[in-house]
Amino acid sequence: MSREPVVWRKLGGYLHQDYMLDFPDFWSGIDAFSSDLSKAERIELIRFLRPLVENEQPGGHLKKLWKNSGAQINITRVKPKELFEELLKRVSE
């Protein structure tokens, strides 16, 4: 797989340590992030996420991608595949 796009690291930077103080829940913040994306960034993120969701990926690979994003939000309590599916759904809306 190619390197993660810049917009993926932008998302990771958005998910900082105090993220949950700024939003009532995780997905509200993701929706706010998504609404601030340019059209080109949205397309880039969708093109990155879609094959990860559509093609079977080991959970460890998705966790590594999440870590590579720089996000400070831990995803150990969720199934990585479900997280990536929901991210794709929300970014695509």
WOQUICOR-V119872 format. One record per residue. N is the residue number from 1. RES is the residue in one letter. SS is DSSP state (A for helix, B for strand, O for the rest). OMEGA is omega in whole degrees, 0 to 359 (none if undefined). BURIAL is + if it has 9 or more other C-alpha atoms within 8 Angstrom, else -. Layout:
n = [N,N]
res = [RES,RES]
ss = [SS,SS]
omega = [OMEGA,OMEGA]
burial = [BURIAL,BURIAL]
This chain:
n = [1,2,3,4,5,6,7,8,9,10,11,12,13,14,15,16,17,18,19,20,21,22,23,24,25,26,27,28,29,30,31,32,33,34,35,36,37,38,39,40,41,42,43,44,45,46,47,48,49,50,51,52,53,54,55,56,57,58,59,60,61,62,63,64,65,66,67,68,69,70,71,72,73,74,75,76,77,78,79,80,81,82,83,84,85,86,87,88,89,90,91,92,93]
res = [M,S,R,E,P,V,V,W,R,K,L,G,G,Y,L,H,Q,D,Y,M,L,D,F,P,D,F,W,S,G,I,D,A,F,S,S,D,L,S,K,A,E,R,I,E,L,I,R,F,L,R,P,L,V,E,N,E,Q,P,G,G,H,L,K,K,L,W,K,N,S,G,A,Q,I,N,I,T,R,V,K,P,K,E,L,F,E,E,L,L,K,R,V,S,E]
ss = [O,O,O,O,O,A,A,A,A,A,A,A,A,A,O,O,O,O,A,A,A,A,O,O,O,A,A,A,A,A,A,A,A,A,A,O,O,O,A,A,A,A,A,A,A,A,A,A,A,A,A,A,A,A,O,O,O,O,A,A,A,A,A,A,A,A,A,A,O,O,O,O,O,O,O,O,O,O,O,A,A,A,A,A,A,A,A,A,A,A,A,A,O]
omega = [179,179,179,180,180,181,176,177,175,176,180,178,178,183,183,185,183,182,185,173,183,185,180,178,184,187,175,177,177,178,178,178,182,182,179,180,171,178,180,179,179,179,180,181,177,180,176,185,187,181,178,181,186,180,182,180,174,180,180,179,180,177,178,178,179,179,180,179,183,180,177,177,182,181,183,183,180,174,184,181,180,177,181,177,180,175,180,180,184,179,183,183,none]
burial = [-,-,-,+,+,-,+,+,+,+,+,+,+,+,+,+,-,-,+,+,-,-,+,-,-,-,-,+,+,+,+,-,+,+,-,-,+,-,-,-,+,+,-,+,+,+,-,+,+,+,-,+,+,-,-,-,+,-,+,-,-,+,+,-,+,+,-,-,+,+,+,+,-,-,-,-,-,-,+,+,+,-,+,+,+,-,+,+,-,+,+,-,-]
